[in-house]
Amino acid sequence: MDFEDFRKREEELQRQVYVADGHIVINVSYEYNVALNSCDSAEKLLHWVWHLTEKTWMTNMAMRRFIELACRENGIEMKDA
């Protein structure tokens, strides 16, 4: 993948998963909102990750961005095992 392909993929991902009005908005197949305060701890975030993995429309890249945004917005530190 060259830089231009990478840039386009990142721009698309930013349009698909973003923060608005106190929610993480996931818009892959349709708009799905997750309240930031419902994923404001590692335990709550894990629950949402588990839930979202069951969605047929969820992609690995959208999931990764969801996790990154939830951690950043809620001050959750991701630690290496």
mmCIF file of the N, C-alpha and C atoms, coordinates in Angstrom:
data_MODEL
# 
_entry.id   MODEL 
# 
loop_
_atom_site.group_PDB 
_atom_site.id 
_atom_site.type_symbol 
_atom_site.label_atom_id 
_atom_site.label_alt_id 
_atom_site.label_comp_id 
_atom_site.label_asym_id 
_atom_site.label_entity_id 
_atom_site.label_seq_id 
_atom_site.pdbx_PDB_ins_code 
_atom_site.Cartn_x 
_atom_site.Cartn_y 
_atom_site.Cartn_z 
_atom_site.occupancy 
_atom_site.B_iso_or_equiv 
_atom_site.pdbx_formal_charge 
_atom_site.auth_seq_id 
_atom_site.auth_comp_id 
_atom_site.auth_asym_id 
_atom_site.auth_atom_id 
_atom_site.pdbx_PDB_model_num 
ATOM 1   N N  . MET A 1 1  ? 0.850   -1.175 0.000  1.00 0.00 ? 1  MET A N  1 
ATOM 2   C CA . MET A 1 1  ? 0.000   0.000  0.000  1.00 0.00 ? 1  MET A CA 1 
ATOM 3   C C  . MET A 1 1  ? 0.896   1.238  0.000  1.00 0.00 ? 1  MET A C  1 
ATOM 4   N N  . ASP A 1 2  ? 0.657   2.123  -0.953 1.00 0.00 ? 2  ASP A N  1 
ATOM 5   C CA . ASP A 1 2  ? 1.460   3.337  -0.989 1.00 0.00 ? 2  ASP A CA 1 
ATOM 6   C C  . ASP A 1 2  ? 0.828   4.411  -0.103 1.00 0.00 ? 2  ASP A C  1 
ATOM 7   N N  . PHE A 1 3  ? 1.521   5.528  0.017  1.00 0.00 ? 3  PHE A N  1 
ATOM 8   C CA . PHE A 1 3  ? 1.077   6.584  0.925  1.00 0.00 ? 3  PHE A CA 1 
ATOM 9   C C  . PHE A 1 3  ? -0.298  7.113  0.552  1.00 0.00 ? 3  PHE A C  1 
ATOM 10  N N  . GLU A 1 4  ? -0.557  7.283  -0.735 1.00 0.00 ? 4  GLU A N  1 
ATOM 11  C CA . GLU A 1 4  ? -1.856  7.816  -1.177 1.00 0.00 ? 4  GLU A CA 1 
ATOM 12  C C  . GLU A 1 4  ? -2.994  6.871  -0.791 1.00 0.00 ? 4  GLU A C  1 
ATOM 13  N N  . ASP A 1 5  ? -2.805  5.575  -0.964 1.00 0.00 ? 5  ASP A N  1 
ATOM 14  C CA . ASP A 1 5  ? -3.817  4.598  -0.556 1.00 0.00 ? 5  ASP A CA 1 
ATOM 15  C C  . ASP A 1 5  ? -4.043  4.644  0.955  1.00 0.00 ? 5  ASP A C  1 
ATOM 16  N N  . PHE A 1 6  ? -2.955  4.757  1.700  1.00 0.00 ? 6  PHE A N  1 
ATOM 17  C CA . PHE A 1 6  ? -3.036  4.852  3.157  1.00 0.00 ? 6  PHE A CA 1 
ATOM 18  C C  . PHE A 1 6  ? -3.820  6.091  3.571  1.00 0.00 ? 6  PHE A C  1 
ATOM 19  N N  . ARG A 1 7  ? -3.495  7.214  2.948  1.00 0.00 ? 7  ARG A N  1 
ATOM 20  C CA . ARG A 1 7  ? -4.169  8.476  3.261  1.00 0.00 ? 7  ARG A CA 1 
ATOM 21  C C  . ARG A 1 7  ? -5.671  8.385  2.975  1.00 0.00 ? 7  ARG A C  1 
ATOM 22  N N  . LYS A 1 8  ? -6.041  7.819  1.847  1.00 0.00 ? 8  LYS A N  1 
ATOM 23  C CA . LYS A 1 8  ? -7.456  7.675  1.493  1.00 0.00 ? 8  LYS A CA 1 
ATOM 24  C C  . LYS A 1 8  ? -8.182  6.756  2.474  1.00 0.00 ? 8  LYS A C  1 
ATOM 25  N N  . ARG A 1 9  ? -7.525  5.675  2.867  1.00 0.00 ? 9  ARG A N  1 
ATOM 26  C CA . ARG A 1 9  ? -8.133  4.749  3.820  1.00 0.00 ? 9  ARG A CA 1 
ATOM 27  C C  . ARG A 1 9  ? -8.358  5.426  5.165  1.00 0.00 ? 9  ARG A C  1 
ATOM 28  N N  . GLU A 1 10 ? -7.381  6.209  5.619  1.00 0.00 ? 10 GLU A N  1 
ATOM 29  C CA . GLU A 1 10 ? -7.512  6.923  6.881  1.00 0.00 ? 10 GLU A CA 1 
ATOM 30  C C  . GLU A 1 10 ? -8.616  7.976  6.825  1.00 0.00 ? 10 GLU A C  1 
ATOM 31  N N  . GLU A 1 11 ? -8.726  8.685  5.721  1.00 0.00 ? 11 GLU A N  1 
ATOM 32  C CA . GLU A 1 11 ? -9.791  9.678  5.571  1.00 0.00 ? 11 GLU A CA 1 
ATOM 33  C C  . GLU A 1 11 ? -11.163 9.008  5.610  1.00 0.00 ? 11 GLU A C  1 
ATOM 34  N N  . GLU A 1 12 ? -11.298 7.872  4.940  1.00 0.00 ? 12 GLU A N  1 
ATOM 35  C CA . GLU A 1 12 ? -12.561 7.144  4.958  1.00 0.00 ? 12 GLU A CA 1 
ATOM 36  C C  . GLU A 1 12 ? -12.889 6.670  6.379  1.00 0.00 ? 12 GLU A C  1 
ATOM 37  N N  . LEU A 1 13 ? -11.890 6.168  7.076  1.00 0.00 ? 13 LEU A N  1 
ATOM 38  C CA . LEU A 1 13 ? -12.087 5.690  8.442  1.00 0.00 ? 13 LEU A CA 1 
ATOM 39  C C  . LEU A 1 13 ? -12.507 6.837  9.367  1.00 0.00 ? 13 LEU A C  1 
ATOM 40  N N  . GLN A 1 14 ? -11.948 8.017  9.173  1.00 0.00 ? 14 GLN A N  1 
ATOM 41  C CA . GLN A 1 14 ? -12.322 9.171  9.985  1.00 0.00 ? 14 GLN A CA 1 
ATOM 42  C C  . GLN A 1 14 ? -13.763 9.599  9.714  1.00 0.00 ? 14 GLN A C  1 
ATOM 43  N N  . ARG A 1 15 ? -14.257 9.381  8.505  1.00 0.00 ? 15 ARG A N  1 
ATOM 44  C CA . ARG A 1 15 ? -15.658 9.665  8.192  1.00 0.00 ? 15 ARG A CA 1 
ATOM 45  C C  . ARG A 1 15 ? -16.580 8.586  8.758  1.00 0.00 ? 15 ARG A C  1 
ATOM 46  N N  . GLN A 1 16 ? -16.071 7.376  8.912  1.00 0.00 ? 16 GLN A N  1 
ATOM 47  C CA . GLN A 1 16 ? -16.877 6.254  9.387  1.00 0.00 ? 16 GLN A CA 1 
ATOM 48  C C  . GLN A 1 16 ? -16.979 6.189  10.902 1.00 0.00 ? 16 GLN A C  1 
ATOM 49  N N  . VAL A 1 17 ? -15.945 6.599  11.611 1.00 0.00 ? 17 VAL A N  1 
ATOM 50  C CA . VAL A 1 17 ? -15.916 6.493  13.071 1.00 0.00 ? 17 VAL A CA 1 
ATOM 51  C C  . VAL A 1 17 ? -15.375 7.811  13.634 1.00 0.00 ? 17 VAL A C  1 
ATOM 52  N N  . TYR A 1 18 ? -16.235 8.532  14.359 1.00 0.00 ? 18 TYR A N  1 
ATOM 53  C CA . TYR A 1 18 ? -15.852 9.845  14.863 1.00 0.00 ? 18 TYR A CA 1 
ATOM 54  C C  . TYR A 1 18 ? -16.655 10.169 16.120 1.00 0.00 ? 18 TYR A C  1 
ATOM 55  N N  . VAL A 1 19 ? -16.258 11.235 16.801 1.00 0.00 ? 19 VAL A N  1 
ATOM 56  C CA . VAL A 1 19 ? -16.926 11.670 18.022 1.00 0.00 ? 19 VAL A CA 1 
ATOM 57  C C  . VAL A 1 19 ? -17.799 12.872 17.693 1.00 0.00 ? 19 VAL A C  1 
ATOM 58  N N  . ALA A 1 20 ? -19.062 12.817 18.160 1.00 0.00 ? 20 ALA A N  1 
ATOM 59  C CA . ALA A 1 20 ? -19.985 13.940 17.987 1.00 0.00 ? 20 ALA A CA 1 
ATOM 60  C C  . ALA A 1 20 ? -21.014 13.921 19.109 1.00 0.00 ? 20 ALA A C  1 
ATOM 61  N N  . ASP A 1 21 ? -21.242 15.054 19.716 1.00 0.00 ? 21 ASP A N  1 
ATOM 62  C CA . ASP A 1 21 ? -22.299 15.225 20.714 1.00 0.00 ? 21 ASP A CA 1 
ATOM 63  C C  . ASP A 1 21 ? -22.276 14.173 21.815 1.00 0.00 ? 21 ASP A C  1 
ATOM 64  N N  . GLY A 1 22 ? -21.087 13.888 22.349 1.00 0.00 ? 22 GLY A N  1 
ATOM 65  C CA . GLY A 1 22 ? -20.978 12.952 23.463 1.00 0.00 ? 22 GLY A CA 1 
ATOM 66  C C  . GLY A 1 22 ? -21.108 11.491 23.080 1.00 0.00 ? 22 GLY A C  1 
ATOM 67  N N  . HIS A 1 23 ? -20.974 11.191 21.796 1.00 0.00 ? 23 HIS A N  1 
ATOM 68  C CA . HIS A 1 23 ? -21.082 9.816  21.306 1.00 0.00 ? 23 HIS A CA 1 
ATOM 69  C C  . HIS A 1 23 ? -19.928 9.495  20.355 1.00 0.00 ? 23 HIS A C  1 
ATOM 70  N N  . ILE A 1 24 ? -19.609 8.224  20.282 1.00 0.00 ? 24 ILE A N  1 
ATOM 71  C CA . ILE A 1 24 ? -18.774 7.744  19.184 1.00 0.00 ? 24 ILE A CA 1 
ATOM 72  C C  . ILE A 1 24 ? -19.760 7.270  18.134 1.00 0.00 ? 24 ILE A C  1 
ATOM 73  N N  . VAL A 1 25 ? -19.671 7.861  16.965 1.00 0.00 ? 25 VAL A N  1 
ATOM 74  C CA . VAL A 1 25 ? -20.559 7.523  15.869 1.00 0.00 ? 25 VAL A CA 1 
ATOM 75  C C  . VAL A 1 25 ? -19.824 6.556  14.946 1.00 0.00 ? 25 VAL A C  1 
ATOM 76  N N  . ILE A 1 26 ? -20.427 5.416  14.718 1.00 0.00 ? 26 ILE A N  1 
ATOM 77  C CA . ILE A 1 26 ? -19.883 4.423  13.792 1.00 0.00 ? 26 ILE A CA 1 
ATOM 78  C C  . ILE A 1 26 ? -20.851 4.378  12.623 1.00 0.00 ? 26 ILE A C  1 
ATOM 79  N N  . ASN A 1 27 ? -20.377 4.720  11.441 1.00 0.00 ? 27 ASN A N  1 
ATOM 80  C CA . ASN A 1 27 ? -21.248 4.766  10.277 1.00 0.00 ? 27 ASN A CA 1 
ATOM 81  C C  . ASN A 1 27 ? -20.600 3.973  9.144  1.00 0.00 ? 27 ASN A C  1 
ATOM 82  N N  . VAL A 1 28 ? -20.660 2.655  9.272  1.00 0.00 ? 28 VAL A N  1 
ATOM 83  C CA . VAL A 1 28 ? -20.099 1.764  8.254  1.00 0.00 ? 28 VAL A CA 1 
ATOM 84  C C  . VAL A 1 28 ? -21.197 1.375  7.279  1.00 0.00 ? 28 VAL A C  1 
ATOM 85  N N  . SER A 1 29 ? -22.271 0.779  7.779  1.00 0.00 ? 29 SER A N  1 
ATOM 86  C CA . SER A 1 29 ? -23.427 0.430  6.949  1.00 0.00 ? 29 SER A CA 1 
ATOM 87  C C  . SER A 1 29 ? -24.588 1.374  7.217  1.00 0.00 ? 29 SER A C  1 
ATOM 88  N N  . TYR A 1 30 ? -24.686 1.820  8.453  1.00 0.00 ? 30 TYR A N  1 
ATOM 89  C CA . TYR A 1 30 ? -25.683 2.794  8.884  1.00 0.00 ? 30 TYR A CA 1 
ATOM 90  C C  . TYR A 1 30 ? -25.152 3.421  10.163 1.00 0.00 ? 30 TYR A C  1 
ATOM 91  N N  . GLU A 1 31 ? -25.766 4.500  10.610 1.00 0.00 ? 31 GLU A N  1 
ATOM 92  C CA . GLU A 1 31 ? -25.254 5.196  11.784 1.00 0.00 ? 31 GLU A CA 1 
ATOM 93  C C  . GLU A 1 31 ? -25.598 4.448  13.063 1.00 0.00 ? 31 GLU A C  1 
ATOM 94  N N  . TYR A 1 32 ? -24.574 4.203  13.880 1.00 0.00 ? 32 TYR A N  1 
ATOM 95  C CA . TYR A 1 32 ? -24.706 3.510  15.163 1.00 0.00 ? 32 TYR A CA 1 
ATOM 96  C C  . TYR A 1 32 ? -23.966 4.348  16.190 1.00 0.00 ? 32 TYR A C  1 
ATOM 97  N N  . ASN A 1 33 ? -24.653 4.779  17.237 1.00 0.00 ? 33 ASN A N  1 
ATOM 98  C CA . ASN A 1 33 ? -24.075 5.673  18.237 1.00 0.00 ? 33 ASN A CA 1 
ATOM 99  C C  . ASN A 1 33 ? -23.816 4.948  19.553 1.00 0.00 ? 33 ASN A C  1 
ATOM 100 N N  . VAL A 1 34 ? -22.653 5.224  20.130 1.00 0.00 ? 34 VAL A N  1 
ATOM 101 C CA . VAL A 1 34 ? -22.289 4.687  21.440 1.00 0.00 ? 34 VAL A CA 1 
ATOM 102 C C  . VAL A 1 34 ? -21.955 5.882  22.337 1.00 0.00 ? 34 VAL A C  1 
ATOM 103 N N  . ALA A 1 35 ? -22.700 6.044  23.413 1.00 0.00 ? 35 ALA A N  1 
ATOM 104 C CA . ALA A 1 35 ? -22.444 7.154  24.328 1.00 0.00 ? 35 ALA A CA 1 
ATOM 105 C C  . ALA A 1 35 ? -21.056 7.018  24.946 1.00 0.00 ? 35 ALA A C  1 
ATOM 106 N N  . LEU A 1 36 ? -20.321 8.105  24.968 1.00 0.00 ? 36 LEU A N  1 
ATOM 107 C CA . LEU A 1 36 ? -18.976 8.073  25.551 1.00 0.00 ? 36 LEU A CA 1 
ATOM 108 C C  . LEU A 1 36 ? -18.994 7.629  27.003 1.00 0.00 ? 36 LEU A C  1 
ATOM 109 N N  . ASN A 1 37 ? -20.023 8.010  27.756 1.00 0.00 ? 37 ASN A N  1 
ATOM 110 C CA . ASN A 1 37 ? -20.048 7.622  29.166 1.00 0.00 ? 37 ASN A CA 1 
ATOM 111 C C  . ASN A 1 37 ? -20.416 6.157  29.363 1.00 0.00 ? 37 ASN A C  1 
ATOM 112 N N  . SER A 1 38 ? -20.807 5.465  28.293 1.00 0.00 ? 38 SER A N  1 
ATOM 113 C CA . SER A 1 38 ? -21.085 4.032  28.412 1.00 0.00 ? 38 SER A CA 1 
ATOM 114 C C  . SER A 1 38 ? -19.840 3.187  28.121 1.00 0.00 ? 38 SER A C  1 
ATOM 115 N N  . CYS A 1 39 ? -18.742 3.857  27.792 1.00 0.00 ? 39 CYS A N  1 
ATOM 116 C CA . CYS A 1 39 ? -17.475 3.147  27.561 1.00 0.00 ? 39 CYS A CA 1 
ATOM 117 C C  . CYS A 1 39 ? -16.334 3.925  28.204 1.00 0.00 ? 39 CYS A C  1 
ATOM 118 N N  . ASP A 1 40 ? -16.585 4.423  29.440 1.00 0.00 ? 40 ASP A N  1 
ATOM 119 C CA . ASP A 1 40 ? -15.605 5.282  30.109 1.00 0.00 ? 40 ASP A CA 1 
ATOM 120 C C  . ASP A 1 40 ? -14.693 4.546  31.090 1.00 0.00 ? 40 ASP A C  1 
ATOM 121 N N  . SER A 1 41 ? -14.689 3.232  31.020 1.00 0.00 ? 41 SER A N  1 
ATOM 122 C CA . SER A 1 41 ? -13.735 2.430  31.795 1.00 0.00 ? 41 SER A CA 1 
ATOM 123 C C  . SER A 1 41 ? -13.307 1.261  30.916 1.00 0.00 ? 41 SER A C  1 
ATOM 124 N N  . ALA A 1 42 ? -12.211 0.631  31.275 1.00 0.00 ? 42 ALA A N  1 
ATOM 125 C CA . ALA A 1 42 ? -11.739 -0.523 30.498 1.00 0.00 ? 42 ALA A CA 1 
ATOM 126 C C  . ALA A 1 42 ? -12.788 -1.628 30.467 1.00 0.00 ? 42 ALA A C  1 
ATOM 127 N N  . GLU A 1 43 ? -13.468 -1.832 31.579 1.00 0.00 ? 43 GLU A N  1 
ATOM 128 C CA . GLU A 1 43 ? -14.477 -2.890 31.657 1.00 0.00 ? 43 GLU A CA 1 
ATOM 129 C C  . GLU A 1 43 ? -15.668 -2.587 30.745 1.00 0.00 ? 43 GLU A C  1 
ATOM 130 N N  . LYS A 1 44 ? -16.129 -1.341 30.777 1.00 0.00 ? 44 LYS A N  1 
ATOM 131 C CA . LYS A 1 44 ? -17.251 -0.955 29.911 1.00 0.00 ? 44 LYS A CA 1 
ATOM 132 C C  . LYS A 1 44 ? -16.850 -1.006 28.439 1.00 0.00 ? 44 LYS A C  1 
ATOM 133 N N  . LEU A 1 45 ? -15.634 -0.566 28.161 1.00 0.00 ? 45 LEU A N  1 
ATOM 134 C CA . LEU A 1 45 ? -15.147 -0.599 26.781 1.00 0.00 ? 45 LEU A CA 1 
ATOM 135 C C  . LEU A 1 45 ? -15.078 -2.030 26.275 1.00 0.00 ? 45 LEU A C  1 
ATOM 136 N N  . LEU A 1 46 ? -14.605 -2.937 27.101 1.00 0.00 ? 46 LEU A N  1 
ATOM 137 C CA . LEU A 1 46 ? -14.546 -4.341 26.709 1.00 0.00 ? 46 LEU A CA 1 
ATOM 138 C C  . LEU A 1 46 ? -15.932 -4.876 26.393 1.00 0.00 ? 46 LEU A C  1 
ATOM 139 N N  . HIS A 1 47 ? -16.918 -4.491 27.195 1.00 0.00 ? 47 HIS A N  1 
ATOM 140 C CA . HIS A 1 47 ? -18.299 -4.892 26.905 1.00 0.00 ? 47 HIS A CA 1 
ATOM 141 C C  . HIS A 1 47 ? -18.707 -4.433 25.511 1.00 0.00 ? 47 HIS A C  1 
ATOM 142 N N  . TRP A 1 48 ? -18.419 -3.166 25.166 1.00 0.00 ? 48 TRP A N  1 
ATOM 143 C CA . TRP A 1 48 ? -18.788 -2.655 23.846 1.00 0.00 ? 48 TRP A CA 1 
ATOM 144 C C  . TRP A 1 48 ? -18.025 -3.355 22.729 1.00 0.00 ? 48 TRP A C  1 
ATOM 145 N N  . VAL A 1 49 ? -16.761 -3.630 22.944 1.00 0.00 ? 49 VAL A N  1 
ATOM 146 C CA . VAL A 1 49 ? -15.985 -4.350 21.929 1.00 0.00 ? 49 VAL A CA 1 
ATOM 147 C C  . VAL A 1 49 ? -16.619 -5.711 21.685 1.00 0.00 ? 49 VAL A C  1 
ATOM 148 N N  . TRP A 1 50 ? -16.959 -6.405 22.751 1.00 0.00 ? 50 TRP A N  1 
ATOM 149 C CA . TRP A 1 50 ? -17.617 -7.718 22.635 1.00 0.00 ? 50 TRP A CA 1 
ATOM 150 C C  . TRP A 1 50 ? -18.921 -7.579 21.846 1.00 0.00 ? 50 TRP A C  1 
ATOM 151 N N  . HIS A 1 51 ? -19.725 -6.599 22.201 1.00 0.00 ? 51 HIS A N  1 
ATOM 152 C CA . HIS A 1 51 ? -21.009 -6.365 21.540 1.00 0.00 ? 51 HIS A CA 1 
ATOM 153 C C  . HIS A 1 51 ? -20.824 -6.054 20.053 1.00 0.00 ? 51 HIS A C  1 
ATOM 154 N N  . LEU A 1 52 ? -19.876 -5.168 19.745 1.00 0.00 ? 52 LEU A N  1 
ATOM 155 C CA . LEU A 1 52 ? -19.684 -4.746 18.361 1.00 0.00 ? 52 LEU A CA 1 
ATOM 156 C C  . LEU A 1 52 ? -19.103 -5.842 17.479 1.00 0.00 ? 52 LEU A C  1 
ATOM 157 N N  . THR A 1 53 ? -18.362 -6.784 18.067 1.00 0.00 ? 53 THR A N  1 
ATOM 158 C CA . THR A 1 53 ? -17.819 -7.878 17.252 1.00 0.00 ? 53 THR A CA 1 
ATOM 159 C C  . THR A 1 53 ? -18.923 -8.758 16.684 1.00 0.00 ? 53 THR A C  1 
ATOM 160 N N  . GLU A 1 54 ? -20.101 -8.702 17.277 1.00 0.00 ? 54 GLU A N  1 
ATOM 161 C CA . GLU A 1 54 ? -21.225 -9.489 16.772 1.00 0.00 ? 54 GLU A CA 1 
ATOM 162 C C  . GLU A 1 54 ? -21.927 -8.828 15.592 1.00 0.00 ? 54 GLU A C  1 
ATOM 163 N N  . LYS A 1 55 ? -21.599 -7.589 15.299 1.00 0.00 ? 55 LYS A N  1 
ATOM 164 C CA . LYS A 1 55 ? -22.221 -6.874 14.183 1.00 0.00 ? 55 LYS A CA 1 
ATOM 165 C C  . LYS A 1 55 ? -21.557 -7.283 12.876 1.00 0.00 ? 55 LYS A C  1 
ATOM 166 N N  . THR A 1 56 ? -22.367 -7.685 11.913 1.00 0.00 ? 56 THR A N  1 
ATOM 167 C CA . THR A 1 56 ? -21.820 -8.152 10.630 1.00 0.00 ? 56 THR A CA 1 
ATOM 168 C C  . THR A 1 56 ? -21.169 -7.027 9.837  1.00 0.00 ? 56 THR A C  1 
ATOM 169 N N  . TRP A 1 57 ? -21.549 -5.802 10.099 1.00 0.00 ? 57 TRP A N  1 
ATOM 170 C CA . TRP A 1 57 ? -21.019 -4.668 9.365  1.00 0.00 ? 57 TRP A CA 1 
ATOM 171 C C  . TRP A 1 57 ? -19.721 -4.118 9.962  1.00 0.00 ? 57 TRP A C  1 
ATOM 172 N N  . MET A 1 58 ? -19.366 -4.523 11.167 1.00 0.00 ? 58 MET A N  1 
ATOM 173 C CA . MET A 1 58 ? -18.181 -3.976 11.839 1.00 0.00 ? 58 MET A CA 1 
ATOM 174 C C  . MET A 1 58 ? -16.920 -4.522 11.187 1.00 0.00 ? 58 MET A C  1 
ATOM 175 N N  . THR A 1 59 ? -15.989 -3.636 10.895 1.00 0.00 ? 59 THR A N  1 
ATOM 176 C CA . THR A 1 59 ? -14.701 -4.050 10.325 1.00 0.00 ? 59 THR A CA 1 
ATOM 177 C C  . THR A 1 59 ? -13.615 -3.958 11.387 1.00 0.00 ? 59 THR A C  1 
ATOM 178 N N  . ASN A 1 60 ? -12.513 -4.620 11.144 1.00 0.00 ? 60 ASN A N  1 
ATOM 179 C CA . ASN A 1 60 ? -11.380 -4.556 12.084 1.00 0.00 ? 60 ASN A CA 1 
ATOM 180 C C  . ASN A 1 60 ? -10.863 -3.123 12.225 1.00 0.00 ? 60 ASN A C  1 
ATOM 181 N N  . MET A 1 61 ? -10.760 -2.404 11.114 1.00 0.00 ? 61 MET A N  1 
ATOM 182 C CA . MET A 1 61 ? -10.234 -1.040 11.171 1.00 0.00 ? 61 MET A CA 1 
ATOM 183 C C  . MET A 1 61 ? -11.198 -0.105 11.899 1.00 0.00 ? 61 MET A C  1 
ATOM 184 N N  . ALA A 1 62 ? -12.495 -0.271 11.695 1.00 0.00 ? 62 ALA A N  1 
ATOM 185 C CA . ALA A 1 62 ? -13.475 0.552  12.412 1.00 0.00 ? 62 ALA A CA 1 
ATOM 186 C C  . ALA A 1 62 ? -13.427 0.237  13.904 1.00 0.00 ? 62 ALA A C  1 
ATOM 187 N N  . MET A 1 63 ? -13.259 -1.032 14.242 1.00 0.00 ? 63 MET A N  1 
ATOM 188 C CA . MET A 1 63 ? -13.154 -1.419 15.653 1.00 0.00 ? 63 MET A CA 1 
ATOM 189 C C  . MET A 1 63 ? -11.922 -0.796 16.295 1.00 0.00 ? 63 MET A C  1 
ATOM 190 N N  . ARG A 1 64 ? -10.824 -0.856 15.594 1.00 0.00 ? 64 ARG A N  1 
ATOM 191 C CA . ARG A 1 64 ? -9.589  -0.276 16.125 1.00 0.00 ? 64 ARG A CA 1 
ATOM 192 C C  . ARG A 1 64 ? -9.757  1.223  16.385 1.00 0.00 ? 64 ARG A C  1 
ATOM 193 N N  . ARG A 1 65 ? -10.367 1.921  15.433 1.00 0.00 ? 65 ARG A N  1 
ATOM 194 C CA . ARG A 1 65 ? -10.591 3.357  15.614 1.00 0.00 ? 65 ARG A CA 1 
ATOM 195 C C  . ARG A 1 65 ? -11.567 3.609  16.761 1.00 0.00 ? 65 ARG A C  1 
ATOM 196 N N  . PHE A 1 66 ? -12.613 2.791  16.886 1.00 0.00 ? 66 PHE A N  1 
ATOM 197 C CA . PHE A 1 66 ? -13.550 2.912  17.996 1.00 0.00 ? 66 PHE A CA 1 
ATOM 198 C C  . PHE A 1 66 ? -12.802 2.818  19.330 1.00 0.00 ? 66 PHE A C  1 
ATOM 199 N N  . ILE A 1 67 ? -11.947 1.824  19.464 1.00 0.00 ? 67 ILE A N  1 
ATOM 200 C CA . ILE A 1 67 ? -11.183 1.634  20.697 1.00 0.00 ? 67 ILE A CA 1 
ATOM 201 C C  . ILE A 1 67 ? -10.271 2.831  20.953 1.00 0.00 ? 67 ILE A C  1 
ATOM 202 N N  . GLU A 1 68 ? -9.568  3.282  19.924 1.00 0.00 ? 68 GLU A N  1 
ATOM 203 C CA . GLU A 1 68 ? -8.669  4.424  20.075 1.00 0.00 ? 68 GLU A CA 1 
ATOM 204 C C  . GLU A 1 68 ? -9.423  5.672  20.521 1.00 0.00 ? 68 GLU A C  1 
ATOM 205 N N  . LEU A 1 69 ? -10.574 5.941  19.904 1.00 0.00 ? 69 LEU A N  1 
ATOM 206 C CA . LEU A 1 69 ? -11.360 7.116  20.274 1.00 0.00 ? 69 LEU A CA 1 
ATOM 207 C C  . LEU A 1 69 ? -11.916 6.996  21.686 1.00 0.00 ? 69 LEU A C  1 
ATOM 208 N N  . ALA A 1 70 ? -12.436 5.824  22.031 1.00 0.00 ? 70 ALA A N  1 
ATOM 209 C CA . ALA A 1 70 ? -12.982 5.622  23.378 1.00 0.00 ? 70 ALA A CA 1 
ATOM 210 C C  . ALA A 1 70 ? -11.895 5.841  24.425 1.00 0.00 ? 70 ALA A C  1 
ATOM 211 N N  . CYS A 1 71 ? -10.720 5.316  24.180 1.00 0.00 ? 71 CYS A N  1 
ATOM 212 C CA . CYS A 1 71 ? -9.611  5.489  25.132 1.00 0.00 ? 71 CYS A CA 1 
ATOM 213 C C  . CYS A 1 71 ? -9.192  6.948  25.215 1.00 0.00 ? 71 CYS A C  1 
ATOM 214 N N  . ARG A 1 72 ? -9.017  7.586  24.086 1.00 0.00 ? 72 ARG A N  1 
ATOM 215 C CA . ARG A 1 72 ? -8.579  8.983  24.069 1.00 0.00 ? 72 ARG A CA 1 
ATOM 216 C C  . ARG A 1 72 ? -9.600  9.900  24.746 1.00 0.00 ? 72 ARG A C  1 
ATOM 217 N N  . GLU A 1 73 ? -10.851 9.765  24.385 1.00 0.00 ? 73 GLU A N  1 
ATOM 218 C CA . GLU A 1 73 ? -11.893 10.657 24.898 1.00 0.00 ? 73 GLU A CA 1 
ATOM 219 C C  . GLU A 1 73 ? -12.172 10.442 26.380 1.00 0.00 ? 73 GLU A C  1 
ATOM 220 N N  . ASN A 1 74 ? -11.970 9.210  26.865 1.00 0.00 ? 74 ASN A N  1 
ATOM 221 C CA . ASN A 1 74 ? -12.270 8.884  28.252 1.00 0.00 ? 74 ASN A CA 1 
ATOM 222 C C  . ASN A 1 74 ? -11.037 8.768  29.138 1.00 0.00 ? 74 ASN A C  1 
ATOM 223 N N  . GLY A 1 75 ? -9.858  9.037  28.592 1.00 0.00 ? 75 GLY A N  1 
ATOM 224 C CA . GLY A 1 75 ? -8.640  8.974  29.388 1.00 0.00 ? 75 GLY A CA 1 
ATOM 225 C C  . GLY A 1 75 ? -8.270  7.571  29.841 1.00 0.00 ? 75 GLY A C  1 
ATOM 226 N N  . ILE A 1 76 ? -8.618  6.584  29.043 1.00 0.00 ? 76 ILE A N  1 
ATOM 227 C CA . ILE A 1 76 ? -8.269  5.196  29.370 1.00 0.00 ? 76 ILE A CA 1 
ATOM 228 C C  . ILE A 1 76 ? -6.900  4.906  28.770 1.00 0.00 ? 76 ILE A C  1 
ATOM 229 N N  . GLU A 1 77 ? -5.990  4.455  29.619 1.00 0.00 ? 77 GLU A N  1 
ATOM 230 C CA . GLU A 1 77 ? -4.644  4.139  29.151 1.00 0.00 ? 77 GLU A CA 1 
ATOM 231 C C  . GLU A 1 77 ? -4.583  2.678  28.740 1.00 0.00 ? 77 GLU A C  1 
ATOM 232 N N  . MET A 1 78 ? -4.110  2.458  27.523 1.00 0.00 ? 78 MET A N  1 
ATOM 233 C CA . MET A 1 78 ? -3.921  1.089  27.054 1.00 0.00 ? 78 MET A CA 1 
ATOM 234 C C  . MET A 1 78 ? -2.521  0.653  27.471 1.00 0.00 ? 78 MET A C  1 
ATOM 235 N N  . LYS A 1 79 ? -2.438  -0.424 28.211 1.00 0.00 ? 79 LYS A N  1 
ATOM 236 C CA . LYS A 1 79 ? -1.149  -0.902 28.720 1.00 0.00 ? 79 LYS A CA 1 
ATOM 237 C C  . LYS A 1 79 ? -0.787  -2.212 28.044 1.00 0.00 ? 79 LYS A C  1 
ATOM 238 N N  . ASP A 1 80 ? 0.495   -2.399 27.836 1.00 0.00 ? 80 ASP A N  1 
ATOM 239 C CA . ASP A 1 80 ? 0.998   -3.689 27.329 1.00 0.00 ? 80 ASP A CA 1 
ATOM 240 C C  . ASP A 1 80 ? 0.914   -4.715 28.437 1.00 0.00 ? 80 ASP A C  1 
ATOM 241 N N  . ALA A 1 81 ? 0.617   -5.929 28.056 1.00 0.00 ? 81 ALA A N  1 
ATOM 242 C CA . ALA A 1 81 ? 0.538   -7.015 29.048 1.00 0.00 ? 81 ALA A CA 1 
ATOM 243 C C  . ALA A 1 81 ? 1.906   -7.397 29.530 1.00 0.00 ? 81 ALA A C  1 
# 
